[in-house]
Amino acid sequence: QVRLVESGGGLVQPGGSLRLSCAASGSIFSANAMGWYRQRPGNARELVALIGLGGTINYSDSAKGRFTISRDNALNTVNLQMNSLTPEDTAVYYCNLRQYPWDMDYWGEGILVTVSS
């Protein structure tokens, strides 16, 4: 089993920054991808940023230029630096680990980010 624990969420004013962190533990194999998804009120869960196999990085259109994802393979952590936040970024953010070759997805419990003045 794999456990993911998110941290770093909270309330921030528009234009501000937050850094989310996720620590993975358990039976983790080296072939995996880690990333962040979010679910805004009334919307489906959506990809924010992902570091795939080989280190390829993908961002959603809304995240490009504002968010930066990074990971430490030795520590099995993934971080999301979020800058220039807007109220539209208000959501529950979920850490994800996809284990290959089984395409098995693991999720954190989610952490709330609220962007409001």
C-alpha positions as CSV (number, residue, x, y, z in Angstrom):
1,Q,0.0,0.0,0.0
2,V,1.0,3.6,-0.6
3,R,0.1,6.5,1.7
4,L,0.2,10.1,0.5
5,V,0.1,13.0,3.0
6,E,-0.4,16.6,1.8
7,S,0.6,19.8,3.6
8,G,0.8,23.5,3.0
9,G,-2.7,24.5,2.1
10,G,-4.6,27.3,3.7
11,L,-6.0,30.8,3.1
12,V,-4.1,33.3,0.9
13,Q,-5.0,36.6,-0.6
14,P,-5.3,37.1,-4.4
15,G,-1.9,37.5,-5.9
16,G,-0.2,35.6,-3.1
17,S,1.7,32.3,-3.1
18,L,1.5,28.9,-1.5
19,R,3.6,25.8,-1.6
20,L,2.0,22.4,-1.3
21,S,4.0,19.4,-0.4
22,C,3.2,15.7,-0.5
23,A,5.1,12.9,1.1
24,A,4.6,9.3,-0.2
25,S,5.3,6.3,1.9
26,G,4.8,2.5,1.7
27,S,5.4,0.1,-1.2
28,I,6.7,2.5,-3.8
29,F,8.4,1.2,-6.9
30,S,10.7,3.5,-8.9
31,A,8.4,3.4,-12.0
32,N,5.8,6.0,-11.0
33,A,4.5,9.4,-11.7
34,M,3.5,12.0,-9.2
35,G,1.4,15.0,-9.5
36,W,-1.3,17.3,-8.2
37,Y,-5.0,17.5,-9.1
38,R,-7.7,19.8,-7.8
39,Q,-11.4,19.9,-7.4
40,R,-13.0,23.2,-7.4
41,P,-16.5,23.7,-6.0
42,G,-19.1,22.2,-8.4
43,N,-16.5,20.8,-10.7
44,A,-14.8,17.5,-11.5
45,R,-11.3,16.7,-10.3
46,E,-8.8,18.1,-12.8
47,L,-5.1,17.8,-13.5
48,V,-2.9,20.7,-12.2
49,A,0.6,19.4,-12.8
50,L,2.3,16.1,-13.2
51,I,5.8,14.7,-13.3
52,G,5.7,11.5,-15.3
53,L,8.0,8.7,-16.0
54,G,11.4,10.0,-17.1
55,G,10.7,13.3,-15.5
56,T,8.4,14.8,-18.1
57,I,6.3,17.6,-16.7
58,N,2.8,18.6,-17.8
59,Y,0.8,21.6,-16.6
60,S,-2.8,22.5,-17.1
61,D,-3.3,25.6,-19.1
62,S,-4.4,27.5,-15.9
63,A,-1.2,26.4,-14.1
64,K,1.3,27.3,-16.8
65,G,3.5,30.2,-16.0
66,R,2.2,30.4,-12.4
67,F,2.8,27.0,-10.8
68,T,5.9,24.9,-10.6
69,I,6.0,21.2,-9.8
70,S,9.1,19.5,-8.4
71,R,9.9,16.2,-6.8
72,D,12.6,14.5,-4.8
73,N,12.8,10.9,-5.9
74,A,15.0,9.9,-3.0
75,L,12.5,11.2,-0.5
76,N,9.4,10.4,-2.5
77,T,8.0,13.9,-2.2
78,V,6.4,16.2,-4.7
79,N,5.9,19.9,-4.3
80,L,3.7,22.5,-6.0
81,Q,4.8,26.1,-5.8
82,M,1.8,28.3,-6.7
83,N,2.2,31.9,-7.4
84,S,-0.1,34.7,-8.6
85,L,-3.1,32.9,-7.1
86,T,-6.6,34.0,-8.0
87,P,-9.9,33.1,-6.4
88,E,-10.4,30.6,-9.3
89,D,-7.6,28.6,-7.8
90,T,-9.7,27.9,-4.7
91,A,-10.1,24.2,-4.5
92,V,-9.2,21.0,-2.7
93,Y,-5.8,19.9,-4.0
94,Y,-5.0,16.2,-4.2
95,C,-1.6,14.5,-4.4
96,N,-1.5,11.6,-6.8
97,L,0.9,8.8,-7.4
98,R,0.4,6.4,-10.3
99,Q,2.3,3.2,-10.0
100,Y,3.5,1.5,-13.2
101,P,3.2,-0.9,-14.9
102,W,-0.2,-1.5,-13.2
103,D,-1.5,2.0,-13.7
104,M,-2.5,1.9,-10.0
105,D,-3.6,5.3,-8.7
106,Y,-3.1,6.4,-5.1
107,W,-4.5,9.6,-3.7
108,G,-4.0,11.8,-0.7
109,E,-6.9,13.0,1.4
110,G,-6.8,16.4,-0.2
111,I,-5.9,19.8,1.2
112,L,-7.9,23.0,0.9
113,V,-6.6,26.1,-0.7
114,T,-8.7,29.2,-0.4
115,V,-7.8,32.3,-2.3
116,S,-9.8,35.2,-0.9
117,S,-9.4,38.8,0.3
